[in-house]
Protein backbone atom coordinates (compact mmCIF):
# COMPACT_ATOMS: atom_id res chain seq x y z
CA UNK A 1 0.00 0.00 0.00
CA UNK A 2 1.35 3.40 -0.89
CA UNK A 3 0.32 6.83 0.36
CA UNK A 4 0.33 9.82 -1.96
CA UNK A 5 1.77 12.88 -0.30
CA UNK A 6 -0.27 15.97 0.46
CA UNK A 7 0.52 19.63 -0.10
CA UNK A 8 2.25 21.38 -2.97
CA UNK A 9 5.76 20.71 -1.70
CA UNK A 10 5.03 16.97 -1.43
CA UNK A 11 2.80 16.43 -4.46
CA UNK A 12 5.44 14.69 -6.54
CA UNK A 13 6.39 12.10 -3.91
CA UNK A 14 4.85 8.89 -2.62
CA UNK A 15 5.96 6.95 0.45
CA UNK A 16 5.25 3.59 1.99
CA UNK A 17 2.83 3.46 4.91
CA UNK A 18 5.01 3.79 7.99
CA UNK A 19 4.97 1.72 11.13
CA UNK A 20 2.79 3.30 13.79
CA UNK A 21 4.56 5.71 16.07
CA UNK A 22 4.11 5.31 19.84
CA UNK A 23 0.76 6.73 20.85
CA UNK A 24 0.97 10.16 22.40
CA UNK A 25 -0.38 10.42 25.92
CA UNK A 26 -3.70 12.22 26.17
CA UNK A 27 -3.60 15.24 28.43
CA UNK A 28 -7.24 14.79 29.37
CA UNK A 29 -10.27 12.60 28.67
CA UNK A 30 -13.66 14.15 29.40
CA UNK A 31 -16.30 11.39 29.63
CA UNK A 32 -19.71 11.95 28.10
CA UNK A 33 -23.05 10.38 29.00
CA UNK A 34 -24.06 7.65 26.56
CA UNK A 35 -27.41 7.12 28.30
CA UNK A 36 -28.23 10.80 27.75
CA UNK A 37 -27.41 10.53 24.04
CA UNK A 38 -24.11 12.40 24.26
CA UNK A 39 -22.42 10.81 21.23
CA UNK A 40 -20.31 13.63 19.75
CA UNK A 41 -20.24 13.65 15.96
CA UNK A 42 -18.39 16.89 15.21
CA UNK A 43 -16.44 19.72 16.86
CA UNK A 44 -16.20 23.50 16.57
CA UNK A 45 -13.81 25.41 18.82
CA UNK A 46 -14.65 28.63 20.65
CA UNK A 47 -12.11 31.43 21.21
CA UNK A 48 -11.84 30.56 24.93
CA UNK A 49 -10.92 26.93 24.19
CA UNK A 50 -14.39 25.50 24.72
CA UNK A 51 -15.48 22.78 22.31
CA UNK A 52 -18.96 22.84 20.77
CA UNK A 53 -20.18 19.34 19.91
CA UNK A 54 -23.07 17.98 17.87
CA UNK A 55 -24.65 15.03 19.68
CA UNK A 56 -25.56 12.77 16.78
CA UNK A 57 -29.05 11.49 17.55
CA UNK A 58 -30.38 13.66 20.39
CA UNK A 59 -30.70 16.96 18.52
CA UNK A 60 -28.56 18.66 21.16
CA UNK A 61 -25.50 20.85 20.68
CA UNK A 62 -23.23 20.61 23.68
CA UNK A 63 -20.39 22.74 24.94
CA UNK A 64 -17.42 21.46 26.90
CA UNK A 65 -15.56 24.21 28.75
CA UNK A 66 -11.76 24.25 29.14
CA UNK A 67 -12.20 22.98 32.71
CA UNK A 68 -14.29 20.02 31.51
CA UNK A 69 -17.85 21.10 32.31
CA UNK A 70 -20.42 19.73 29.85
CA UNK A 71 -23.61 21.65 29.06
CA UNK A 72 -26.25 21.94 26.34
CA UNK A 73 -26.38 25.26 24.48
CA UNK A 74 -29.12 24.48 21.93
CA UNK A 75 -31.61 21.83 20.84
CA UNK A 76 -32.90 21.07 17.36
CA UNK A 77 -36.32 19.41 17.55
CA UNK A 78 -36.44 15.71 16.72
CA UNK A 79 -39.31 15.19 14.22
CA UNK A 80 -41.79 12.49 15.17
CA UNK A 81 -41.82 11.22 11.57
CA UNK A 82 -38.06 11.42 11.06
CA UNK A 83 -36.31 8.54 9.29
CA UNK A 84 -32.71 9.29 8.30
CA UNK A 85 -31.63 7.13 5.35
CA UNK A 86 -29.61 4.00 6.18
CA UNK A 87 -29.21 4.69 9.92
CA UNK A 88 -33.02 4.91 10.34
CA UNK A 89 -32.97 7.29 13.27
CA UNK A 90 -35.34 10.23 13.58
CA UNK A 91 -32.51 12.76 13.38
CA UNK A 92 -28.79 12.97 12.78
CA UNK A 93 -26.64 16.00 13.59
CA UNK A 94 -23.51 16.08 11.44
CA UNK A 95 -20.93 18.80 11.06
CA UNK A 96 -20.70 22.04 13.00
CA UNK A 97 -18.70 25.15 12.15
CA UNK A 98 -18.31 28.52 13.87
CA UNK A 99 -18.53 31.77 11.90
CA UNK A 100 -16.41 34.76 13.01
CA UNK A 101 -19.40 36.53 14.59
CA UNK A 102 -20.17 33.54 16.81
CA UNK A 103 -22.98 31.91 14.83
CA UNK A 104 -22.78 28.15 14.62
CA UNK A 105 -23.94 26.27 11.53
CA UNK A 106 -25.03 22.65 11.86
CA UNK A 107 -25.92 20.02 9.23
CA UNK A 108 -29.15 18.21 10.10
CA UNK A 109 -30.61 15.06 8.53
CA UNK A 110 -34.12 13.83 9.31
CA UNK A 111 -35.49 12.19 6.15
CA UNK A 112 -38.11 14.97 6.13
CA UNK A 113 -38.39 18.61 5.07
CA UNK A 114 -36.62 19.51 8.30
CA UNK A 115 -33.33 18.32 6.72
CA UNK A 116 -31.01 21.25 6.12
CA UNK A 117 -28.42 23.67 7.41
CA UNK A 118 -29.31 25.35 10.71
CA UNK A 119 -28.00 28.50 12.36
CA UNK A 120 -27.46 28.12 16.10
CA UNK A 121 -27.08 31.03 18.49
CA UNK A 122 -26.74 29.89 22.10
CA UNK A 123 -29.82 30.80 24.09
CA UNK A 124 -32.09 31.14 21.06
CA UNK A 125 -34.09 28.69 18.95
CA UNK A 126 -32.08 27.18 16.05
CA UNK A 127 -33.24 28.35 12.61
CA UNK A 128 -33.16 26.38 9.36
CA UNK A 129 -31.37 28.69 6.92
CA UNK A 130 -31.47 26.31 3.96
CA UNK A 131 -33.35 23.14 3.08
CA UNK A 132 -31.32 20.16 1.84
CA UNK A 133 -32.52 16.92 0.20
CA UNK A 134 -34.28 14.64 2.72
CA UNK A 135 -32.88 11.62 0.87
CA UNK A 136 -29.32 12.69 1.68
CA UNK A 137 -27.07 12.21 4.68
CA UNK A 138 -25.74 15.66 5.55
CA UNK A 139 -22.34 15.22 7.16
CA UNK A 140 -19.26 17.47 7.35
CA UNK A 141 -19.45 21.25 7.02
CA UNK A 142 -16.83 23.92 6.35
CA UNK A 143 -16.95 27.70 6.20
CA UNK A 144 -15.63 29.62 3.20
CA UNK A 145 -14.10 32.65 4.97
CA UNK A 146 -14.11 34.74 1.79
CA UNK A 147 -17.85 34.51 1.09
CA UNK A 148 -19.34 33.32 4.37
CA UNK A 149 -20.90 30.38 2.52
CA UNK A 150 -20.94 26.91 4.07
CA UNK A 151 -19.94 23.72 2.27
CA UNK A 152 -21.97 20.63 3.23
CA UNK A 153 -20.95 17.07 2.34
CA UNK A 154 -23.72 14.61 1.46
CA UNK A 155 -22.34 11.16 2.25
CA UNK A 156 -24.96 9.37 0.14
CA UNK A 157 -25.41 11.86 -2.69
CA UNK A 158 -21.82 11.94 -4.04
CA UNK A 159 -21.92 15.71 -3.73
CA UNK A 160 -20.66 18.68 -1.74
CA UNK A 161 -23.14 21.54 -1.77
CA UNK A 162 -22.46 25.24 -1.28
CA UNK A 163 -25.02 26.98 0.92
CA UNK A 164 -25.52 30.70 1.48
CA UNK A 165 -26.77 31.20 5.05
CA UNK A 166 -27.91 34.70 4.08
CA UNK A 167 -30.12 33.77 1.13
CA UNK A 168 -30.68 30.04 1.57
CA UNK A 169 -29.35 29.41 -1.94
CA UNK A 170 -28.01 25.89 -2.45
CA UNK A 171 -25.79 24.78 -5.35
CA UNK A 172 -24.11 21.47 -6.14
CA UNK A 173 -20.50 22.65 -5.96
CA UNK A 174 -18.62 19.35 -6.46
CA UNK A 175 -19.98 16.01 -7.63
CA UNK A 176 -18.76 12.70 -9.00
CA UNK A 177 -17.05 9.42 -8.25
CA UNK A 178 -14.37 10.94 -6.01
CA UNK A 179 -17.15 11.74 -3.53
CA UNK A 180 -19.24 8.59 -4.04
CA UNK A 181 -19.70 5.85 -1.45
CA UNK A 182 -18.88 2.22 -2.19
CA UNK A 183 -21.37 0.55 0.12
CA UNK A 184 -22.02 3.05 2.90
CA UNK A 185 -20.58 6.55 3.32
CA UNK A 186 -18.72 8.60 0.73
CA UNK A 187 -17.94 12.31 1.21
CA UNK A 188 -17.59 12.86 4.93
CA UNK A 189 -15.33 15.52 6.44
CA UNK A 190 -14.72 18.84 4.67
CA UNK A 191 -12.25 21.66 5.30
CA UNK A 192 -11.27 24.85 3.48
CA UNK A 193 -7.47 25.11 3.47
CA UNK A 194 -4.78 26.61 1.25
CA UNK A 195 -7.08 27.73 -1.56
CA UNK A 196 -9.02 24.50 -1.80
CA UNK A 197 -11.83 22.44 -0.36
CA UNK A 198 -10.54 19.15 1.06
CA UNK A 199 -12.93 16.21 1.41
CA UNK A 200 -12.49 12.79 3.02
CA UNK A 201 -14.21 9.74 1.54
CA UNK A 202 -14.76 7.16 4.27
CA UNK A 203 -15.54 4.15 2.08
CA UNK A 204 -12.63 4.77 -0.27
CA UNK A 205 -10.09 5.78 2.40
CA UNK A 206 -9.11 8.87 0.44
CA UNK A 207 -8.55 12.57 0.87
CA UNK A 208 -9.53 14.69 -2.14
CA UNK A 209 -8.56 18.29 -2.93
CA UNK A 210 -10.87 20.56 -4.98
CA UNK A 211 -9.37 23.98 -5.83
CA UNK A 212 -11.74 26.83 -4.97
CA UNK A 213 -11.13 28.11 -8.50
CA UNK A 214 -13.38 25.32 -9.76
CA UNK A 215 -10.59 23.18 -11.24
CA UNK A 216 -11.16 19.41 -11.11
CA UNK A 217 -10.55 17.58 -7.84
CA UNK A 218 -7.87 14.95 -7.34
CA UNK A 219 -6.98 12.34 -4.76
CA UNK A 220 -4.03 13.54 -2.66
CA UNK A 221 -3.94 10.73 -0.08
CA UNK A 222 -5.19 7.16 -0.31
CA UNK A 223 -5.10 3.95 1.69
CA UNK A 224 -6.19 5.74 4.86
CA UNK A 225 -8.87 3.28 5.93
CA UNK A 226 -12.30 4.47 7.19
CA UNK A 227 -11.31 8.15 7.39
CA UNK A 228 -13.92 10.40 8.95
CA UNK A 229 -13.22 14.02 9.85
CA UNK A 230 -9.79 15.65 9.67
CA UNK A 231 -7.92 18.88 10.41
CA UNK A 232 -4.60 20.51 9.57
CA UNK A 233 -1.54 20.92 11.82
CA UNK A 234 1.06 22.86 9.92
CA UNK A 235 1.78 20.91 6.72
CA UNK A 236 0.28 17.70 8.11
CA UNK A 237 -3.25 16.35 8.06
CA UNK A 238 -4.62 14.93 11.32
CA UNK A 239 -7.41 12.43 10.65
CA UNK A 240 -9.87 10.33 12.63
CA UNK A 241 -9.94 6.71 11.40
CA UNK A 242 -13.30 5.78 12.83
CA UNK A 243 -13.82 2.02 13.00
CA UNK A 244 -10.10 1.40 13.51
CA UNK A 245 -10.05 3.52 16.69
CA UNK A 246 -7.06 5.55 15.53
CA UNK A 247 -6.01 9.14 14.94
CA UNK A 248 -3.25 9.50 12.38
CA UNK A 249 -1.10 12.20 10.89
CA UNK A 250 -0.37 12.27 7.16
CA UNK A 251 2.71 14.19 6.08
CA UNK A 252 6.11 14.04 4.47
CA UNK A 253 7.06 10.98 6.54
CA UNK A 254 3.93 9.04 5.60
CA UNK A 255 1.06 7.99 7.86
CA UNK A 256 1.70 7.71 11.59
CA UNK A 257 -0.70 6.63 14.31
CA UNK A 258 -0.57 9.17 17.14
CA UNK A 259 -3.53 7.99 19.24
CA UNK A 260 -5.20 4.60 19.52
CA UNK A 261 -7.71 2.64 21.54
CA UNK A 262 -5.17 2.41 24.37
CA UNK A 263 -5.44 6.21 24.73
CA UNK A 264 -9.20 6.04 25.15
CA UNK A 265 -10.43 6.24 21.57
CA UNK A 266 -13.87 4.82 20.86
CA UNK A 267 -14.80 5.36 17.21
CA UNK A 268 -13.27 8.81 16.70
CA UNK A 269 -15.53 10.79 14.40
CA UNK A 270 -13.91 14.21 14.34
CA UNK A 271 -10.82 16.18 15.27
CA UNK A 272 -10.00 19.83 15.77
CA UNK A 273 -6.62 21.50 16.19
CA UNK A 274 -5.69 24.79 17.81
CA UNK A 275 -1.98 25.45 18.08
CA UNK A 276 -0.51 22.15 19.25
CA UNK A 277 -3.66 21.05 21.08
CA UNK A 278 -5.67 18.26 19.48
CA UNK A 279 -9.34 17.65 20.29
CA UNK A 280 -10.90 14.30 19.39
CA UNK A 281 -14.61 13.43 19.60
CA UNK A 282 -15.31 9.76 20.30
CA UNK A 283 -18.89 8.73 19.58
CA UNK A 284 -18.74 5.07 20.72
CA UNK A 285 -21.08 3.97 17.94
CA UNK A 286 -19.67 0.44 18.04
CA UNK A 287 -18.79 0.03 21.71
CA UNK A 288 -16.84 1.84 24.38
CA UNK A 289 -17.60 5.13 26.10
CA UNK A 290 -18.14 8.44 24.30
CA UNK A 291 -15.72 11.15 25.31
CA UNK A 292 -13.87 14.28 24.30
CA UNK A 293 -10.13 13.68 24.34
CA UNK A 294 -7.46 16.37 24.40
CA UNK A 295 -3.83 15.74 23.57
CA UNK A 296 -0.69 17.64 22.66
CA UNK A 297 0.70 17.29 19.16
CA UNK A 298 4.48 17.13 18.86
C-alpha positions in Angstrom: 0.0 0.0 0.0 1.3 3.4 -0.9 0.3 6.8 0.4 0.3 9.8 -2.0 1.8 12.9 -0.3 -0.3 16.0 0.5 0.5 19.6 -0.1 2.2 21.4 -3.0 5.8 20.7 -1.7 5.0 17.0 -1.4 2.8 16.4 -4.5 5.4 14.7 -6.5 6.4 12.1 -3.9 4.9 8.9 -2.6 6.0 6.9 0.4 5.3 3.6 2.0 2.8 3.5 4.9 5.0 3.8 8.0 5.0 1.7 11.1 2.8 3.3 13.8 4.6 5.7 16.1 4.1 5.3 19.8 0.8 6.7 20.9 1.0 10.2 22.4 -0.4 10.4 25.9 -3.7 12.2 26.2 -3.6 15.2 28.4 -7.2 14.8 29.4 -10.3 12.6 28.7 -13.7 14.1 29.4 -16.3 11.4 29.6 -19.7 12.0 28.1 -23.0 10.4 29.0 -24.1 7.6 26.6 -27.4 7.1 28.3 -28.2 10.8 27.8 -27.4 10.5 24.0 -24.1 12.4 24.3 -22.4 10.8 21.2 -20.3 13.6 19.7 -20.2 13.6 16.0 -18.4 16.9 15.2 -16.4 19.7 16.9 -16.2 23.5 16.6 -13.8 25.4 18.8 -14.7 28.6 20.6 -12.1 31.4 21.2 -11.8 30.6 24.9 -10.9 26.9 24.2 -14.4 25.5 24.7 -15.5 22.8 22.3 -19.0 22.8 20.8 -20.2 19.3 19.9 -23.1 18.0 17.9 -24.7 15.0 19.7 -25.6 12.8 16.8 -29.1 11.5 17.6 -30.4 13.7 20.4 -30.7 17.0 18.5 -28.6 18.7 21.2 -25.5 20.9 20.7 -23.2 20.6 23.7 -20.4 22.7 24.9 -17.4 21.5 26.9 -15.6 24.2 28.8 -11.8 24.2 29.1 -12.2 23.0 32.7 -14.3 20.0 31.5 -17.8 21.1 32.3 -20.4 19.7 29.8 -23.6 21.6 29.1 -26.3 21.9 26.3 -26.4 25.3 24.5 -29.1 24.5 21.9 -31.6 21.8 20.8 -32.9 21.1 17.4 -36.3 19.4 17.5 -36.4 15.7 16.7 -39.3 15.2 14.2 -41.8 12.5 15.2 -41.8 11.2 11.6 -38.1 11.4 11.1 -36.3 8.5 9.3 -32.7 9.3 8.3 -31.6 7.1 5.3 -29.6 4.0 6.2 -29.2 4.7 9.9 -33.0 4.9 10.3 -33.0 7.3 13.3 -35.3 10.2 13.6 -32.5 12.8 13.4 -28.8 13.0 12.8 -26.6 16.0 13.6 -23.5 16.1 11.4 -20.9 18.8 11.1 -20.7 22.0 13.0 -18.7 25.2 12.1 -18.3 28.5 13.9 -18.5 31.8 11.9 -16.4 34.8 13.0 -19.4 36.5 14.6 -20.2 33.5 16.8 -23.0 31.9 14.8 -22.8 28.2 14.6 -23.9 26.3 11.5 -25.0 22.6 11.9 -25.9 20.0 9.2 -29.1 18.2 10.1 -30.6 15.1 8.5 -34.1 13.8 9.3 -35.5 12.2 6.2 -38.1 15.0 6.1 -38.4 18.6 5.1 -36.6 19.5 8.3 -33.3 18.3 6.7 -31.0 21.2 6.1 -28.4 23.7 7.4 -29.3 25.4 10.7 -28.0 28.5 12.4 -27.5 28.1 16.1 -27.1 31.0 18.5 -26.7 29.9 22.1 -29.8 30.8 24.1 -32.1 31.1 21.1 -34.1 28.7 18.9 -32.1 27.2 16.1 -33.2 28.3 12.6 -33.2 26.4 9.4 -31.4 28.7 6.9 -31.5 26.3 4.0 -33.4 23.1 3.1 -31.3 20.2 1.8 -32.5 16.9 0.2 -34.3 14.6 2.7 -32.9 11.6 0.9 -29.3 12.7 1.7 -27.1 12.2 4.7 -25.7 15.7 5.6 -22.3 15.2 7.2 -19.3 17.5 7.3 -19.4 21.2 7.0 -16.8 23.9 6.3 -16.9 27.7 6.2 -15.6 29.6 3.2 -14.1 32.7 5.0 -14.1 34.7 1.8 -17.8 34.5 1.1 -19.3 33.3 4.4 -20.9 30.4 2.5 -20.9 26.9 4.1 -19.9 23.7 2.3 -22.0 20.6 3.2 -20.9 17.1 2.3 -23.7 14.6 1.5 -22.3 11.2 2.2 -25.0 9.4 0.1 -25.4 11.9 -2.7 -21.8 11.9 -4.0 -21.9 15.7 -3.7 -20.7 18.7 -1.7 -23.1 21.5 -1.8 -22.5 25.2 -1.3 -25.0 27.0 0.9 -25.5 30.7 1.5 -26.8 31.2 5.0 -27.9 34.7 4.1 -30.1 33.8 1.1 -30.7 30.0 1.6 -29.4 29.4 -1.9 -28.0 25.9 -2.4 -25.8 24.8 -5.3 -24.1 21.5 -6.1 -20.5 22.6 -6.0 -18.6 19.3 -6.5 -20.0 16.0 -7.6 -18.8 12.7 -9.0 -17.0 9.4 -8.3 -14.4 10.9 -6.0 -17.2 11.7 -3.5 -19.2 8.6 -4.0 -19.7 5.8 -1.4 -18.9 2.2 -2.2 -21.4 0.5 0.1 -22.0 3.0 2.9 -20.6 6.6 3.3 -18.7 8.6 0.7 -17.9 12.3 1.2 -17.6 12.9 4.9 -15.3 15.5 6.4 -14.7 18.8 4.7 -12.2 21.7 5.3 -11.3 24.9 3.5 -7.5 25.1 3.5 -4.8 26.6 1.3 -7.1 27.7 -1.6 -9.0 24.5 -1.8 -11.8 22.4 -0.4 -10.5 19.2 1.1 -12.9 16.2 1.4 -12.5 12.8 3.0 -14.2 9.7 1.5 -14.8 7.2 4.3 -15.5 4.2 2.1 -12.6 4.8 -0.3 -10.1 5.8 2.4 -9.1 8.9 0.4 -8.6 12.6 0.9 -9.5 14.7 -2.1 -8.6 18.3 -2.9 -10.9 20.6 -5.0 -9.4 24.0 -5.8 -11.7 26.8 -5.0 -11.1 28.1 -8.5 -13.4 25.3 -9.8 -10.6 23.2 -11.2 -11.2 19.4 -11.1 -10.6 17.6 -7.8 -7.9 14.9 -7.3 -7.0 12.3 -4.8 -4.0 13.5 -2.7 -3.9 10.7 -0.1 -5.2 7.2 -0.3 -5.1 3.9 1.7 -6.2 5.7 4.9 -8.9 3.3 5.9 -12.3 4.5 7.2 -11.3 8.2 7.4 -13.9 10.4 9.0 -13.2 14.0 9.9 -9.8 15.6 9.7 -7.9 18.9 10.4 -4.6 20.5 9.6 -1.5 20.9 11.8 1.1 22.9 9.9 1.8 20.9 6.7 0.3 17.7 8.1 -3.3 16.4 8.1 -4.6 14.9 11.3 -7.4 12.4 10.6 -9.9 10.3 12.6 -9.9 6.7 11.4 -13.3 5.8 12.8 -13.8 2.0 13.0 -10.1 1.4 13.5 -10.0 3.5 16.7 -7.1 5.5 15.5 -6.0 9.1 14.9 -3.3 9.5 12.4 -1.1 12.2 10.9 -0.4 12.3 7.2 2.7 14.2 6.1 6.1 14.0 4.5 7.1 11.0 6.5 3.9 9.0 5.6 1.1 8.0 7.9 1.7 7.7 11.6 -0.7 6.6 14.3 -0.6 9.2 17.1 -3.5 8.0 19.2 -5.2 4.6 19.5 -7.7 2.6 21.5 -5.2 2.4 24.4 -5.4 6.2 24.7 -9.2 6.0 25.2 -10.4 6.2 21.6 -13.9 4.8 20.9 -14.8 5.4 17.2 -13.3 8.8 16.7 -15.5 10.8 14.4 -13.9 14.2 14.3 -10.8 16.2 15.3 -10.0 19.8 15.8 -6.6 21.5 16.2 -5.7 24.8 17.8 -2.0 25.4 18.1 -0.5 22.2 19.3 -3.7 21.0 21.1 -5.7 18.3 19.5 -9.3 17.7 20.3 -10.9 14.3 19.4 -14.6 13.4 19.6 -15.3 9.8 20.3 -18.9 8.7 19.6 -18.7 5.1 20.7 -21.1 4.0 17.9 -19.7 0.4 18.0 -18.8 0.0 21.7 -16.8 1.8 24.4 -17.6 5.1 26.1 -18.1 8.4 24.3 -15.7 11.2 25.3 -13.9 14.3 24.3 -10.1 13.7 24.3 -7.5 16.4 24.4 -3.8 15.7 23.6 -0.7 17.6 22.7 0.7 17.3 19.2 4.5 17.1 18.9 
